[in-house]
Amino acid sequence: MQSLTTEKMILDRFGGSPLLSTQQLAEILHRSPEGLRITISGSGDLAERLRACKLKIGRRVYFRVALIAQLIDQA
């Protein structure tokens, strides 16, 4: 049986979209959306790595699934 990659599991869980909302990312990381926002606005290593995954479209903030999967796999 072929093992699932982290990226594939995230894509399957959230309907195949290559982008995650703040709410969806908070759910994956087991944090509240507000706690995630505070983490991202901080100055730690995790904050920098999450900011690198961020994409703004208009006023909305999304996170790239491929980069989030890499971040999780490296942790």
mmCIF file of the N, C-alpha and C atoms, coordinates in Angstrom:
data_MODEL
# 
_entry.id   MODEL 
# 
loop_
_atom_site.group_PDB 
_atom_site.id 
_atom_site.type_symbol 
_atom_site.label_atom_id 
_atom_site.label_alt_id 
_atom_site.label_comp_id 
_atom_site.label_asym_id 
_atom_site.label_entity_id 
_atom_site.label_seq_id 
_atom_site.pdbx_PDB_ins_code 
_atom_site.Cartn_x 
_atom_site.Cartn_y 
_atom_site.Cartn_z 
_atom_site.occupancy 
_atom_site.B_iso_or_equiv 
_atom_site.pdbx_formal_charge 
_atom_site.auth_seq_id 
_atom_site.auth_comp_id 
_atom_site.auth_asym_id 
_atom_site.auth_atom_id 
_atom_site.pdbx_PDB_model_num 
ATOM 1   N N  . MET A 1 1  ? 0.847   -1.186 0.000  1.00 0.00 ? 1  MET A N  1 
ATOM 2   C CA . MET A 1 1  ? 0.000   0.000  0.000  1.00 0.00 ? 1  MET A CA 1 
ATOM 3   C C  . MET A 1 1  ? 0.890   1.246  0.000  1.00 0.00 ? 1  MET A C  1 
ATOM 4   N N  . GLN A 1 2  ? 0.533   2.195  -0.803 1.00 0.00 ? 2  GLN A N  1 
ATOM 5   C CA . GLN A 1 2  ? 1.312   3.420  -0.939 1.00 0.00 ? 2  GLN A CA 1 
ATOM 6   C C  . GLN A 1 2  ? 0.987   4.373  0.214  1.00 0.00 ? 2  GLN A C  1 
ATOM 7   N N  . SER A 1 3  ? 2.029   4.950  0.794  1.00 0.00 ? 3  SER A N  1 
ATOM 8   C CA . SER A 1 3  ? 1.793   5.865  1.910  1.00 0.00 ? 3  SER A CA 1 
ATOM 9   C C  . SER A 1 3  ? 1.408   7.243  1.386  1.00 0.00 ? 3  SER A C  1 
ATOM 10  N N  . LEU A 1 4  ? 0.574   7.924  2.134  1.00 0.00 ? 4  LEU A N  1 
ATOM 11  C CA . LEU A 1 4  ? 0.145   9.264  1.763  1.00 0.00 ? 4  LEU A CA 1 
ATOM 12  C C  . LEU A 1 4  ? 1.179   10.287 2.215  1.00 0.00 ? 4  LEU A C  1 
ATOM 13  N N  . THR A 1 5  ? 1.397   11.265 1.383  1.00 0.00 ? 5  THR A N  1 
ATOM 14  C CA . THR A 1 5  ? 2.281   12.348 1.784  1.00 0.00 ? 5  THR A CA 1 
ATOM 15  C C  . THR A 1 5  ? 1.482   13.340 2.619  1.00 0.00 ? 5  THR A C  1 
ATOM 16  N N  . THR A 1 6  ? 2.175   14.151 3.359  1.00 0.00 ? 6  THR A N  1 
ATOM 17  C CA . THR A 1 6  ? 1.507   15.170 4.171  1.00 0.00 ? 6  THR A CA 1 
ATOM 18  C C  . THR A 1 6  ? 0.702   16.105 3.278  1.00 0.00 ? 6  THR A C  1 
ATOM 19  N N  . GLU A 1 7  ? 1.294   16.497 2.158  1.00 0.00 ? 7  GLU A N  1 
ATOM 20  C CA . GLU A 1 7  ? 0.591   17.402 1.237  1.00 0.00 ? 7  GLU A CA 1 
ATOM 21  C C  . GLU A 1 7  ? -0.693  16.770 0.727  1.00 0.00 ? 7  GLU A C  1 
ATOM 22  N N  . LYS A 1 8  ? -0.643  15.506 0.334  1.00 0.00 ? 8  LYS A N  1 
ATOM 23  C CA . LYS A 1 8  ? -1.830  14.827 -0.180 1.00 0.00 ? 8  LYS A CA 1 
ATOM 24  C C  . LYS A 1 8  ? -2.903  14.711 0.900  1.00 0.00 ? 8  LYS A C  1 
ATOM 25  N N  . MET A 1 9  ? -2.489  14.420 2.129  1.00 0.00 ? 9  MET A N  1 
ATOM 26  C CA . MET A 1 9  ? -3.472  14.317 3.215  1.00 0.00 ? 9  MET A CA 1 
ATOM 27  C C  . MET A 1 9  ? -4.169  15.660 3.447  1.00 0.00 ? 9  MET A C  1 
ATOM 28  N N  . ILE A 1 10 ? -3.406  16.762 3.405  1.00 0.00 ? 10 ILE A N  1 
ATOM 29  C CA . ILE A 1 10 ? -4.009  18.082 3.601  1.00 0.00 ? 10 ILE A CA 1 
ATOM 30  C C  . ILE A 1 10 ? -4.949  18.405 2.444  1.00 0.00 ? 10 ILE A C  1 
ATOM 31  N N  . LEU A 1 11 ? -4.499  18.138 1.220  1.00 0.00 ? 11 LEU A N  1 
ATOM 32  C CA . LEU A 1 11 ? -5.346  18.400 0.049  1.00 0.00 ? 11 LEU A CA 1 
ATOM 33  C C  . LEU A 1 11 ? -6.642  17.597 0.115  1.00 0.00 ? 11 LEU A C  1 
ATOM 34  N N  . ASP A 1 12 ? -6.548  16.326 0.492  1.00 0.00 ? 12 ASP A N  1 
ATOM 35  C CA . ASP A 1 12 ? -7.750  15.485 0.599  1.00 0.00 ? 12 ASP A CA 1 
ATOM 36  C C  . ASP A 1 12 ? -8.690  15.996 1.682  1.00 0.00 ? 12 ASP A C  1 
ATOM 37  N N  . ARG A 1 13 ? -8.122  16.452 2.774  1.00 0.00 ? 13 ARG A N  1 
ATOM 38  C CA . ARG A 1 13 ? -8.936  16.909 3.907  1.00 0.00 ? 13 ARG A CA 1 
ATOM 39  C C  . ARG A 1 13 ? -9.704  18.192 3.597  1.00 0.00 ? 13 ARG A C  1 
ATOM 40  N N  . PHE A 1 14 ? -9.114  19.071 2.785  1.00 0.00 ? 14 PHE A N  1 
ATOM 41  C CA . PHE A 1 14 ? -9.738  20.365 2.530  1.00 0.00 ? 14 PHE A CA 1 
ATOM 42  C C  . PHE A 1 14 ? -10.163 20.552 1.078  1.00 0.00 ? 14 PHE A C  1 
ATOM 43  N N  . GLY A 1 15 ? -10.537 19.489 0.420  1.00 0.00 ? 15 GLY A N  1 
ATOM 44  C CA . GLY A 1 15 ? -11.168 19.588 -0.886 1.00 0.00 ? 15 GLY A CA 1 
ATOM 45  C C  . GLY A 1 15 ? -10.238 19.843 -2.056 1.00 0.00 ? 15 GLY A C  1 
ATOM 46  N N  . GLY A 1 16 ? -8.951  19.632 -1.901 1.00 0.00 ? 16 GLY A N  1 
ATOM 47  C CA . GLY A 1 16 ? -8.029  19.754 -3.022 1.00 0.00 ? 16 GLY A CA 1 
ATOM 48  C C  . GLY A 1 16 ? -7.528  21.146 -3.332 1.00 0.00 ? 16 GLY A C  1 
ATOM 49  N N  . SER A 1 17 ? -7.924  22.122 -2.557 1.00 0.00 ? 17 SER A N  1 
ATOM 50  C CA . SER A 1 17 ? -7.462  23.491 -2.799 1.00 0.00 ? 17 SER A CA 1 
ATOM 51  C C  . SER A 1 17 ? -5.985  23.619 -2.435 1.00 0.00 ? 17 SER A C  1 
ATOM 52  N N  . PRO A 1 18 ? -5.187  24.283 -3.283 1.00 0.00 ? 18 PRO A N  1 
ATOM 53  C CA . PRO A 1 18 ? -3.760  24.454 -2.974 1.00 0.00 ? 18 PRO A CA 1 
ATOM 54  C C  . PRO A 1 18 ? -3.488  25.529 -1.925 1.00 0.00 ? 18 PRO A C  1 
ATOM 55  N N  . LEU A 1 19 ? -4.553  26.184 -1.458 1.00 0.00 ? 19 LEU A N  1 
ATOM 56  C CA . LEU A 1 19 ? -4.417  27.234 -0.453 1.00 0.00 ? 19 LEU A CA 1 
ATOM 57  C C  . LEU A 1 19 ? -5.278  26.920 0.758  1.00 0.00 ? 19 LEU A C  1 
ATOM 58  N N  . LEU A 1 20 ? -4.780  27.297 1.929  1.00 0.00 ? 20 LEU A N  1 
ATOM 59  C CA . LEU A 1 20 ? -5.514  27.122 3.177  1.00 0.00 ? 20 LEU A CA 1 
ATOM 60  C C  . LEU A 1 20 ? -5.850  28.479 3.773  1.00 0.00 ? 20 LEU A C  1 
ATOM 61  N N  . SER A 1 21 ? -7.020  28.586 4.351  1.00 0.00 ? 21 SER A N  1 
ATOM 62  C CA . SER A 1 21 ? -7.377  29.799 5.085  1.00 0.00 ? 21 SER A CA 1 
ATOM 63  C C  . SER A 1 21 ? -6.696  29.754 6.449  1.00 0.00 ? 21 SER A C  1 
ATOM 64  N N  . THR A 1 22 ? -6.728  30.867 7.151  1.00 0.00 ? 22 THR A N  1 
ATOM 65  C CA . THR A 1 22 ? -6.173  30.911 8.503  1.00 0.00 ? 22 THR A CA 1 
ATOM 66  C C  . THR A 1 22 ? -6.902  29.917 9.405  1.00 0.00 ? 22 THR A C  1 
ATOM 67  N N  . GLN A 1 23 ? -8.198  29.808 9.254  1.00 0.00 ? 23 GLN A N  1 
ATOM 68  C CA . GLN A 1 23 ? -9.001  28.865 10.047 1.00 0.00 ? 23 GLN A CA 1 
ATOM 69  C C  . GLN A 1 23 ? -8.553  27.428 9.797  1.00 0.00 ? 23 GLN A C  1 
ATOM 70  N N  . GLN A 1 24 ? -8.355  27.067 8.531  1.00 0.00 ? 24 GLN A N  1 
ATOM 71  C CA . GLN A 1 24 ? -7.946  25.707 8.190  1.00 0.00 ? 24 GLN A CA 1 
ATOM 72  C C  . GLN A 1 24 ? -6.544  25.390 8.719  1.00 0.00 ? 24 GLN A C  1 
ATOM 73  N N  . LEU A 1 25 ? -5.628  26.349 8.573  1.00 0.00 ? 25 LEU A N  1 
ATOM 74  C CA . LEU A 1 25 ? -4.267  26.139 9.073  1.00 0.00 ? 25 LEU A CA 1 
ATOM 75  C C  . LEU A 1 25 ? -4.271  26.009 10.594 1.00 0.00 ? 25 LEU A C  1 
ATOM 76  N N  . ALA A 1 26 ? -5.066  26.824 11.263 1.00 0.00 ? 26 ALA A N  1 
ATOM 77  C CA . ALA A 1 26 ? -5.170  26.739 12.721 1.00 0.00 ? 26 ALA A CA 1 
ATOM 78  C C  . ALA A 1 26 ? -5.668  25.354 13.132 1.00 0.00 ? 26 ALA A C  1 
ATOM 79  N N  . GLU A 1 27 ? -6.619  24.814 12.388 1.00 0.00 ? 27 GLU A N  1 
ATOM 80  C CA . GLU A 1 27 ? -7.144  23.475 12.673 1.00 0.00 ? 27 GLU A CA 1 
ATOM 81  C C  . GLU A 1 27 ? -6.042  22.418 12.526 1.00 0.00 ? 27 GLU A C  1 
ATOM 82  N N  . ILE A 1 28 ? -5.242  22.516 11.477 1.00 0.00 ? 28 ILE A N  1 
ATOM 83  C CA . ILE A 1 28 ? -4.150  21.556 11.248 1.00 0.00 ? 28 ILE A CA 1 
ATOM 84  C C  . ILE A 1 28 ? -3.122  21.630 12.375 1.00 0.00 ? 28 ILE A C  1 
ATOM 85  N N  . LEU A 1 29 ? -2.807  22.852 12.813 1.00 0.00 ? 29 LEU A N  1 
ATOM 86  C CA . LEU A 1 29 ? -1.781  23.050 13.838 1.00 0.00 ? 29 LEU A CA 1 
ATOM 87  C C  . LEU A 1 29 ? -2.326  22.964 15.261 1.00 0.00 ? 29 LEU A C  1 
ATOM 88  N N  . HIS A 1 30 ? -3.615  22.659 15.391 1.00 0.00 ? 30 HIS A N  1 
ATOM 89  C CA . HIS A 1 30 ? -4.274  22.534 16.701 1.00 0.00 ? 30 HIS A CA 1 
ATOM 90  C C  . HIS A 1 30 ? -4.124  23.819 17.516 1.00 0.00 ? 30 HIS A C  1 
ATOM 91  N N  . ARG A 1 31 ? -4.428  24.929 16.874 1.00 0.00 ? 31 ARG A N  1 
ATOM 92  C CA . ARG A 1 31 ? -4.405  26.238 17.535 1.00 0.00 ? 31 ARG A CA 1 
ATOM 93  C C  . ARG A 1 31 ? -5.706  26.955 17.203 1.00 0.00 ? 31 ARG A C  1 
ATOM 94  N N  . SER A 1 32 ? -5.993  27.995 17.967 1.00 0.00 ? 32 SER A N  1 
ATOM 95  C CA . SER A 1 32 ? -7.132  28.834 17.611 1.00 0.00 ? 32 SER A CA 1 
ATOM 96  C C  . SER A 1 32 ? -6.670  29.776 16.503 1.00 0.00 ? 32 SER A C  1 
ATOM 97  N N  . PRO A 1 33 ? -7.590  30.263 15.682 1.00 0.00 ? 33 PRO A N  1 
ATOM 98  C CA . PRO A 1 33 ? -7.191  31.211 14.634 1.00 0.00 ? 33 PRO A CA 1 
ATOM 99  C C  . PRO A 1 33 ? -6.498  32.454 15.210 1.00 0.00 ? 33 PRO A C  1 
ATOM 100 N N  . GLU A 1 34 ? -6.978  32.938 16.349 1.00 0.00 ? 34 GLU A N  1 
ATOM 101 C CA . GLU A 1 34 ? -6.347  34.112 16.969 1.00 0.00 ? 34 GLU A CA 1 
ATOM 102 C C  . GLU A 1 34 ? -4.950  33.773 17.479 1.00 0.00 ? 34 GLU A C  1 
ATOM 103 N N  . GLY A 1 35 ? -4.787  32.588 18.060 1.00 0.00 ? 35 GLY A N  1 
ATOM 104 C CA . GLY A 1 35 ? -3.475  32.154 18.513 1.00 0.00 ? 35 GLY A CA 1 
ATOM 105 C C  . GLY A 1 35 ? -2.495  32.026 17.355 1.00 0.00 ? 35 GLY A C  1 
ATOM 106 N N  . LEU A 1 36 ? -2.988  31.555 16.211 1.00 0.00 ? 36 LEU A N  1 
ATOM 107 C CA . LEU A 1 36 ? -2.152  31.448 15.014 1.00 0.00 ? 36 LEU A CA 1 
ATOM 108 C C  . LEU A 1 36 ? -1.720  32.829 14.540 1.00 0.00 ? 36 LEU A C  1 
ATOM 109 N N  . ARG A 1 37 ? -2.644  33.784 14.536 1.00 0.00 ? 37 ARG A N  1 
ATOM 110 C CA . ARG A 1 37 ? -2.310  35.155 14.122 1.00 0.00 ? 37 ARG A CA 1 
ATOM 111 C C  . ARG A 1 37 ? -1.237  35.752 15.035 1.00 0.00 ? 37 ARG A C  1 
ATOM 112 N N  . ILE A 1 38 ? -1.357  35.497 16.332 1.00 0.00 ? 38 ILE A N  1 
ATOM 113 C CA . ILE A 1 38 ? -0.362  36.004 17.290 1.00 0.00 ? 38 ILE A CA 1 
ATOM 114 C C  . ILE A 1 38 ? 0.995   35.357 17.019 1.00 0.00 ? 38 ILE A C  1 
ATOM 115 N N  . THR A 1 39 ? 0.993   34.049 16.757 1.00 0.00 ? 39 THR A N  1 
ATOM 116 C CA . THR A 1 39 ? 2.244   33.355 16.447 1.00 0.00 ? 39 THR A CA 1 
ATOM 117 C C  . THR A 1 39 ? 2.905   33.947 15.206 1.00 0.00 ? 39 THR A C  1 
ATOM 118 N N  . ILE A 1 40 ? 2.122   34.168 14.158 1.00 0.00 ? 40 ILE A N  1 
ATOM 119 C CA . ILE A 1 40 ? 2.656   34.688 12.895 1.00 0.00 ? 40 ILE A CA 1 
ATOM 120 C C  . ILE A 1 40 ? 3.202   36.101 13.059 1.00 0.00 ? 40 ILE A C  1 
ATOM 121 N N  . SER A 1 41 ? 2.584   36.888 13.919 1.00 0.00 ? 41 SER A N  1 
ATOM 122 C CA . SER A 1 41 ? 3.051   38.268 14.112 1.00 0.00 ? 41 SER A CA 1 
ATOM 123 C C  . SER A 1 41 ? 4.269   38.345 15.024 1.00 0.00 ? 41 SER A C  1 
ATOM 124 N N  . GLY A 1 42 ? 4.646   37.220 15.630 1.00 0.00 ? 42 GLY A N  1 
ATOM 125 C CA . GLY A 1 42 ? 5.803   37.181 16.528 1.00 0.00 ? 42 GLY A CA 1 
ATOM 126 C C  . GLY A 1 42 ? 7.124   37.199 15.779 1.00 0.00 ? 42 GLY A C  1 
ATOM 127 N N  . SER A 1 43 ? 8.201   36.940 16.525 1.00 0.00 ? 43 SER A N  1 
ATOM 128 C CA . SER A 1 43 ? 9.528   37.030 15.925 1.00 0.00 ? 43 SER A CA 1 
ATOM 129 C C  . SER A 1 43 ? 10.304  35.719 15.980 1.00 0.00 ? 43 SER A C  1 
ATOM 130 N N  . GLY A 1 44 ? 9.662   34.622 16.252 1.00 0.00 ? 44 GLY A N  1 
ATOM 131 C CA . GLY A 1 44 ? 10.356  33.351 16.368 1.00 0.00 ? 44 GLY A CA 1 
ATOM 132 C C  . GLY A 1 44 ? 10.576  32.668 15.026 1.00 0.00 ? 44 GLY A C  1 
ATOM 133 N N  . ASP A 1 45 ? 11.246  31.528 15.080 1.00 0.00 ? 45 ASP A N  1 
ATOM 134 C CA . ASP A 1 45 ? 11.543  30.743 13.881 1.00 0.00 ? 45 ASP A CA 1 
ATOM 135 C C  . ASP A 1 45 ? 10.253  30.274 13.209 1.00 0.00 ? 45 ASP A C  1 
ATOM 136 N N  . LEU A 1 46 ? 9.303   29.773 13.998 1.00 0.00 ? 46 LEU A N  1 
ATOM 137 C CA . LEU A 1 46 ? 8.033   29.310 13.436 1.00 0.00 ? 46 LEU A CA 1 
ATOM 138 C C  . LEU A 1 46 ? 7.306   30.449 12.740 1.00 0.00 ? 46 LEU A C  1 
ATOM 139 N N  . ALA A 1 47 ? 7.308   31.631 13.339 1.00 0.00 ? 47 ALA A N  1 
ATOM 140 C CA . ALA A 1 47 ? 6.645   32.789 12.741 1.00 0.00 ? 47 ALA A CA 1 
ATOM 141 C C  . ALA A 1 47 ? 7.244   33.113 11.372 1.00 0.00 ? 47 ALA A C  1 
ATOM 142 N N  . GLU A 1 48 ? 8.548   33.092 11.278 1.00 0.00 ? 48 GLU A N  1 
ATOM 143 C CA . GLU A 1 48 ? 9.212   33.386 10.006 1.00 0.00 ? 48 GLU A CA 1 
ATOM 144 C C  . GLU A 1 48 ? 8.865   32.334 8.951  1.00 0.00 ? 48 GLU A C  1 
ATOM 145 N N  . ARG A 1 49 ? 8.847   31.075 9.363  1.00 0.00 ? 49 ARG A N  1 
ATOM 146 C CA . ARG A 1 49 ? 8.542   29.999 8.420  1.00 0.00 ? 49 ARG A CA 1 
ATOM 147 C C  . ARG A 1 49 ? 7.087   30.043 7.958  1.00 0.00 ? 49 ARG A C  1 
ATOM 148 N N  . LEU A 1 50 ? 6.170   30.397 8.863  1.00 0.00 ? 50 LEU A N  1 
ATOM 149 C CA . LEU A 1 50 ? 4.766   30.521 8.472  1.00 0.00 ? 50 LEU A CA 1 
ATOM 150 C C  . LEU A 1 50 ? 4.543   31.725 7.560  1.00 0.00 ? 50 LEU A C  1 
ATOM 151 N N  . ARG A 1 51 ? 5.227   32.836 7.853  1.00 0.00 ? 51 ARG A N  1 
ATOM 152 C CA . ARG A 1 51 ? 5.104   34.021 6.989  1.00 0.00 ? 51 ARG A CA 1 
ATOM 153 C C  . ARG A 1 51 ? 5.589   33.733 5.569  1.00 0.00 ? 51 ARG A C  1 
ATOM 154 N N  . ALA A 1 52 ? 6.577   32.862 5.433  1.00 0.00 ? 52 ALA A N  1 
ATOM 155 C CA . ALA A 1 52 ? 7.080   32.497 4.104  1.00 0.00 ? 52 ALA A CA 1 
ATOM 156 C C  . ALA A 1 52 ? 6.034   31.717 3.298  1.00 0.00 ? 52 ALA A C  1 
ATOM 157 N N  . CYS A 1 53 ? 5.086   31.090 3.981  1.00 0.00 ? 53 CYS A N  1 
ATOM 158 C CA . CYS A 1 53 ? 4.033   30.306 3.329  1.00 0.00 ? 53 CYS A CA 1 
ATOM 159 C C  . CYS A 1 53 ? 2.805   31.148 2.994  1.00 0.00 ? 53 CYS A C  1 
ATOM 160 N N  . LYS A 1 54 ? 2.785   32.377 3.469  1.00 0.00 ? 54 LYS A N  1 
ATOM 161 C CA . LYS A 1 54 ? 1.600   33.240 3.389  1.00 0.00 ? 54 LYS A CA 1 
ATOM 162 C C  . LYS A 1 54 ? 1.441   33.863 2.000  1.00 0.00 ? 54 LYS A C  1 
ATOM 163 N N  . LEU A 1 55 ? 0.201   34.013 1.584  1.00 0.00 ? 55 LEU A N  1 
ATOM 164 C CA . LEU A 1 55 ? -0.142  34.644 0.317  1.00 0.00 ? 55 LEU A CA 1 
ATOM 165 C C  . LEU A 1 55 ? -1.364  35.520 0.555  1.00 0.00 ? 55 LEU A C  1 
ATOM 166 N N  . LYS A 1 56 ? -1.264  36.792 0.205  1.00 0.00 ? 56 LYS A N  1 
ATOM 167 C CA . LYS A 1 56 ? -2.418  37.688 0.345  1.00 0.00 ? 56 LYS A CA 1 
ATOM 168 C C  . LYS A 1 56 ? -3.085  37.857 -1.006 1.00 0.00 ? 56 LYS A C  1 
ATOM 169 N N  . ILE A 1 57 ? -4.384  37.665 -1.006 1.00 0.00 ? 57 ILE A N  1 
ATOM 170 C CA . ILE A 1 57 ? -5.192  37.918 -2.196 1.00 0.00 ? 57 ILE A CA 1 
ATOM 171 C C  . ILE A 1 57 ? -6.242  38.923 -1.779 1.00 0.00 ? 57 ILE A C  1 
ATOM 172 N N  . GLY A 1 58 ? -6.055  40.151 -2.205 1.00 0.00 ? 58 GLY A N  1 
ATOM 173 C CA . GLY A 1 58 ? -6.913  41.228 -1.723 1.00 0.00 ? 58 GLY A CA 1 
ATOM 174 C C  . GLY A 1 58 ? -6.672  41.418 -0.244 1.00 0.00 ? 58 GLY A C  1 
ATOM 175 N N  . ARG A 1 59 ? -7.740  41.337 0.535  1.00 0.00 ? 59 ARG A N  1 
ATOM 176 C CA . ARG A 1 59 ? -7.605  41.465 1.988  1.00 0.00 ? 59 ARG A CA 1 
ATOM 177 C C  . ARG A 1 59 ? -7.536  40.120 2.685  1.00 0.00 ? 59 ARG A C  1 
ATOM 178 N N  . ARG A 1 60 ? -7.664  39.062 1.932  1.00 0.00 ? 60 ARG A N  1 
ATOM 179 C CA . ARG A 1 60 ? -7.659  37.713 2.522  1.00 0.00 ? 60 ARG A CA 1 
ATOM 180 C C  . ARG A 1 60 ? -6.246  37.145 2.584  1.00 0.00 ? 60 ARG A C  1 
ATOM 181 N N  . VAL A 1 61 ? -5.999  36.352 3.617  1.00 0.00 ? 61 VAL A N  1 
ATOM 182 C CA . VAL A 1 61 ? -4.695  35.714 3.817  1.00 0.00 ? 61 VAL A CA 1 
ATOM 183 C C  . VAL A 1 61 ? -4.863  34.207 3.653  1.00 0.00 ? 61 VAL A C  1 
ATOM 184 N N  . TYR A 1 62 ? -4.010  33.629 2.820  1.00 0.00 ? 62 TYR A N  1 
ATOM 185 C CA . TYR A 1 62 ? -4.010  32.186 2.602  1.00 0.00 ? 62 TYR A CA 1 
ATOM 186 C C  . TYR A 1 62 ? -2.595  31.661 2.813  1.00 0.00 ? 62 TYR A C  1 
ATOM 187 N N  . PHE A 1 63 ? -2.494  30.345 2.930  1.00 0.00 ? 63 PHE A N  1 
ATOM 188 C CA . PHE A 1 63 ? -1.206  29.692 3.113  1.00 0.00 ? 63 PHE A CA 1 
ATOM 189 C C  . PHE A 1 63 ? -1.093  28.576 2.097  1.00 0.00 ? 63 PHE A C  1 
ATOM 190 N N  . ARG A 1 64 ? 0.073   28.462 1.469  1.00 0.00 ? 64 ARG A N  1 
ATOM 191 C CA . ARG A 1 64 ? 0.299   27.460 0.425  1.00 0.00 ? 64 ARG A CA 1 
ATOM 192 C C  . ARG A 1 64 ? 0.437   26.070 1.057  1.00 0.00 ? 64 ARG A C  1 
ATOM 193 N N  . VAL A 1 65 ? -0.405  25.132 0.597  1.00 0.00 ? 65 VAL A N  1 
ATOM 194 C CA . VAL A 1 65 ? -0.419  23.777 1.137  1.00 0.00 ? 65 VAL A CA 1 
ATOM 195 C C  . VAL A 1 65 ? 0.942   23.105 0.976  1.00 0.00 ? 65 VAL A C  1 
ATOM 196 N N  . ALA A 1 66 ? 1.568   23.232 -0.189 1.00 0.00 ? 66 ALA A N  1 
ATOM 197 C CA . ALA A 1 66 ? 2.845   22.563 -0.441 1.00 0.00 ? 66 ALA A CA 1 
ATOM 198 C C  . ALA A 1 66 ? 3.905   23.010 0.574  1.00 0.00 ? 66 ALA A C  1 
ATOM 199 N N  . LEU A 1 67 ? 3.952   24.315 0.863  1.00 0.00 ? 67 LEU A N  1 
ATOM 200 C CA . LEU A 1 67 ? 4.943   24.828 1.796  1.00 0.00 ? 67 LEU A CA 1 
ATOM 201 C C  . LEU A 1 67 ? 4.620   24.448 3.243  1.00 0.00 ? 67 LEU A C  1 
ATOM 202 N N  . ILE A 1 68 ? 3.340   24.432 3.582  1.00 0.00 ? 68 ILE A N  1 
ATOM 203 C CA . ILE A 1 68 ? 2.926   24.026 4.934  1.00 0.00 ? 68 ILE A CA 1 
ATOM 204 C C  . ILE A 1 68 ? 3.264   22.545 5.144  1.00 0.00 ? 68 ILE A C  1 
ATOM 205 N N  . ALA A 1 69 ? 3.045   21.720 4.119  1.00 0.00 ? 69 ALA A N  1 
ATOM 206 C CA . ALA A 1 69 ? 3.380   20.292 4.223  1.00 0.00 ? 69 ALA A CA 1 
ATOM 207 C C  . ALA A 1 69 ? 4.885   20.117 4.435  1.00 0.00 ? 69 ALA A C  1 
ATOM 208 N N  . GLN A 1 70 ? 5.703   20.889 3.725  1.00 0.00 ? 70 GLN A N  1 
ATOM 209 C CA . GLN A 1 70 ? 7.157   20.833 3.915  1.00 0.00 ? 70 GLN A CA 1 
ATOM 210 C C  . GLN A 1 70 ? 7.522   21.234 5.328  1.00 0.00 ? 70 GLN A C  1 
ATOM 211 N N  . LEU A 1 71 ? 6.896   22.287 5.824  1.00 0.00 ? 71 LEU A N  1 
ATOM 212 C CA . LEU A 1 71 ? 7.165   22.768 7.168  1.00 0.00 ? 71 LEU A CA 1 
ATOM 213 C C  . LEU A 1 71 ? 6.845   21.678 8.199  1.00 0.00 ? 71 LEU A C  1 
ATOM 214 N N  . ILE A 1 72 ? 5.714   21.016 8.028  1.00 0.00 ? 72 ILE A N  1 
ATOM 215 C CA . ILE A 1 72 ? 5.305   19.959 8.955  1.00 0.00 ? 72 ILE A CA 1 
ATOM 216 C C  . ILE A 1 72 ? 6.276   18.777 8.875  1.00 0.00 ? 72 ILE A C  1 
ATOM 217 N N  . ASP A 1 73 ? 6.659   18.398 7.662  1.00 0.00 ? 73 ASP A N  1 
ATOM 218 C CA . ASP A 1 73 ? 7.565   17.261 7.489  1.00 0.00 ? 73 ASP A CA 1 
ATOM 219 C C  . ASP A 1 73 ? 8.949   17.530 8.071  1.00 0.00 ? 73 ASP A C  1 
ATOM 220 N N  . GLN A 1 74 ? 9.383   18.780 8.060  1.00 0.00 ? 74 GLN A N  1 
ATOM 221 C CA . GLN A 1 74 ? 10.700  19.132 8.572  1.00 0.00 ? 74 GLN A CA 1 
ATOM 222 C C  . GLN A 1 74 ? 10.721  19.231 10.096 1.00 0.00 ? 74 GLN A C  1 
ATOM 223 N N  . ALA A 1 75 ? 9.548   19.381 10.699 1.00 0.00 ? 75 ALA A N  1 
ATOM 224 C CA . ALA A 1 75 ? 9.480   19.576 12.146 1.00 0.00 ? 75 ALA A CA 1 
ATOM 225 C C  . ALA A 1 75 ? 9.790   18.340 12.936 1.00 0.00 ? 75 ALA A C  1 
# 
